[in-house]
């Protein structure tokens, strides 16, 4: 039986405990994705998109504590519909001219028996909000580890409240697949 609950594999736990993961890690944008999903037309039609510009870094201490940042180019949103993408870049949503980045700053990752929990601060436009979410973390190789998570976001908490005729949902899901490689 396979569980869909977030996990942290035993190899990762061992490597954190022995300090072999200590150091600087950089997000590989070619192998990482940040996607969004929302519903419009009164929750019936899914709207999906990706962000083409993503960067980040993580520091892991010899004691196995992790912190870092993921930065997303807000203007890089791509839903495969130019008119909608332009609207998402406007002041009704991301206001990318004034706020070019969406940033998540992780203050910690805790590993439990039932998986990993990532804690930090999400900044969208000029608003910040504490955020904690479950994640799957795995050591994919000697110089690579991966983080996968689905994060529920209420966009109204960041001032993104535009919704013509209340057609667009305030509830969104951000899906993250981050591949980190050891810094040089």
C-alpha positions as CSV (number, residue, x, y, z in Angstrom):
1,X,0.0,0.0,0.0
2,X,1.4,3.4,-1.0
3,X,0.8,6.5,1.1
4,X,0.2,9.9,-0.4
5,X,1.2,11.6,2.8
6,X,4.3,13.8,2.8
7,X,7.4,12.0,3.7
8,X,11.1,12.4,4.4
9,X,13.1,9.4,3.3
10,X,15.4,7.5,5.6
11,X,18.5,8.4,3.5
12,X,17.7,12.1,4.0
13,X,17.3,11.6,7.8
14,X,20.6,9.7,8.0
15,X,22.5,12.4,5.9
16,X,21.0,15.2,8.0
17,X,22.0,13.5,11.2
18,X,25.6,12.8,10.1
19,X,26.1,16.3,8.7
20,X,26.8,15.2,5.1
21,X,24.1,17.6,3.7
22,X,25.6,20.6,5.5
23,X,26.4,23.5,3.2
24,X,24.9,25.8,0.5
25,X,22.3,24.4,-2.0
26,X,21.0,26.1,-5.1
27,X,17.6,25.6,-6.8
28,X,18.1,24.2,-10.3
29,X,15.5,26.1,-12.3
30,X,15.8,23.8,-15.3
31,X,14.5,20.8,-13.2
32,X,12.2,22.7,-10.8
33,X,8.6,23.9,-11.3
34,X,6.2,26.2,-9.5
35,X,2.6,25.9,-10.8
36,X,-0.7,27.4,-9.8
37,X,-4.2,26.2,-10.0
38,X,-7.4,28.0,-9.4
39,X,-11.0,27.7,-10.5
40,X,-13.1,30.3,-12.3
41,X,-16.6,30.4,-13.6
42,X,-18.0,29.8,-10.2
43,X,-15.6,27.0,-9.4
44,X,-16.3,24.8,-12.4
45,X,-13.4,25.5,-14.8
46,X,-9.8,25.0,-13.6
47,X,-7.3,27.6,-14.5
48,X,-3.7,26.3,-14.5
49,X,-0.4,28.0,-15.0
50,X,3.3,27.9,-14.3
51,X,5.9,30.4,-13.4
52,X,8.9,30.3,-15.8
53,X,11.3,32.2,-13.6
54,X,12.2,30.6,-10.3
55,X,15.4,30.7,-8.2
56,X,16.4,29.9,-4.7
57,X,18.9,28.7,-2.2
58,X,19.0,26.6,1.0
59,X,21.5,26.5,3.8
60,X,21.7,23.3,5.8
61,X,23.7,23.5,9.1
62,X,25.9,20.7,10.4
63,X,23.1,20.1,13.0
64,X,20.7,19.5,10.1
65,X,18.7,22.7,10.3
66,X,17.5,24.2,7.0
67,X,16.6,27.7,5.9
68,X,16.3,29.3,2.5
69,X,14.5,31.3,-0.1
70,X,12.5,30.6,-3.2
71,X,12.0,33.7,-5.5
72,X,9.5,33.6,-8.3
73,X,9.4,36.1,-11.1
74,X,5.7,37.2,-10.9
75,X,5.7,38.4,-14.6
76,X,6.7,35.0,-15.7
77,X,3.2,33.6,-15.1
78,X,2.0,31.6,-18.0
79,X,-1.6,30.2,-18.2
80,X,-1.4,29.7,-22.0
81,X,-3.7,32.6,-22.5
82,X,-2.0,36.0,-23.2
83,X,-5.0,38.2,-22.3
84,X,-5.3,36.4,-18.9
85,X,-1.6,36.5,-18.3
86,X,-1.5,40.2,-19.0
87,X,-4.4,40.7,-16.5
88,X,-2.5,38.6,-13.9
89,X,0.5,40.9,-14.3
90,X,-1.7,44.0,-13.8
91,X,-2.6,45.9,-10.6
92,X,-5.7,43.7,-10.2
93,X,-3.4,40.8,-9.3
94,X,0.4,40.7,-9.1
95,X,1.1,44.3,-10.2
96,X,4.4,43.1,-11.5
97,X,5.8,46.5,-12.5
98,X,5.8,47.5,-8.8
99,X,6.3,44.0,-7.3
100,X,8.4,41.9,-9.6
101,X,8.9,39.0,-7.2
102,X,6.9,36.5,-5.1
103,X,9.1,35.3,-2.3
104,X,9.0,32.5,0.2
105,X,11.5,32.6,2.9
106,X,11.8,29.3,4.8
107,X,12.9,29.6,8.4
108,X,12.9,25.9,9.1
109,X,12.0,22.4,8.0
110,X,11.1,19.9,10.6
111,X,11.0,16.1,10.0
112,X,8.5,14.0,11.9
113,X,7.4,10.4,11.6
114,X,4.7,11.5,9.2
115,X,6.8,13.6,6.9
116,X,8.3,17.1,6.7
117,X,6.8,20.5,7.6
118,X,8.2,23.7,6.0
119,X,7.7,26.9,7.9
120,X,8.3,30.5,6.7
121,X,7.0,33.7,5.3
122,X,5.3,34.2,1.9
123,X,5.4,37.7,0.4
124,X,3.1,38.6,-2.5
125,X,3.1,42.2,-3.5
126,X,3.5,44.3,-0.3
127,X,1.9,41.7,2.0
128,X,3.5,38.9,4.0
129,X,1.9,36.0,5.8
130,X,3.4,33.2,7.9
131,X,3.0,29.9,6.1
132,X,3.5,26.3,7.2
133,X,2.9,23.3,4.9
134,X,3.6,19.6,4.6
135,X,6.2,18.5,2.1
136,X,7.9,15.4,0.7
137,X,11.7,15.8,1.0
138,X,14.1,13.2,-0.5
139,X,17.9,12.9,-1.0
140,X,18.0,12.2,-4.7
141,X,21.7,11.8,-4.9
142,X,25.0,12.8,-3.3
143,X,24.7,16.3,-4.6
144,X,20.9,16.6,-5.0
145,X,17.8,16.7,-2.9
146,X,14.2,17.4,-3.8
147,X,11.2,19.0,-2.2
148,X,7.6,18.5,-3.4
149,X,4.6,20.3,-1.9
150,X,1.1,21.4,-2.6
151,X,0.2,24.6,-0.8
152,X,-3.3,26.0,-0.4
153,X,-3.4,29.8,-0.6
154,X,-6.2,32.2,-0.1
155,X,-5.3,35.0,-2.5
156,X,-7.5,37.5,-0.8
157,X,-5.0,37.5,2.2
158,X,-2.5,39.1,-0.2
159,X,-4.9,41.7,-1.6
160,X,-5.6,39.8,-4.8
161,X,-9.4,40.1,-4.6
162,X,-10.4,40.9,-8.2
163,X,-13.1,38.6,-9.4
164,X,-15.5,39.7,-12.1
165,X,-19.0,38.7,-11.0
166,X,-17.4,36.6,-8.3
167,X,-16.5,34.0,-10.9
168,X,-12.9,33.4,-9.8
169,X,-12.2,31.5,-6.6
170,X,-10.0,33.0,-3.9
171,X,-8.7,29.6,-3.1
172,X,-5.6,28.5,-5.1
173,X,-3.2,25.7,-5.0
174,X,0.5,26.2,-5.6
175,X,2.5,23.1,-6.5
176,X,6.2,23.1,-6.0
177,X,8.8,20.7,-7.3
178,X,12.2,22.0,-6.2
179,X,15.5,20.3,-7.1
180,X,18.4,21.6,-5.2
181,X,22.1,21.0,-6.0
182,X,25.1,21.5,-3.8
183,X,26.6,24.9,-4.3
184,X,30.2,25.2,-5.5
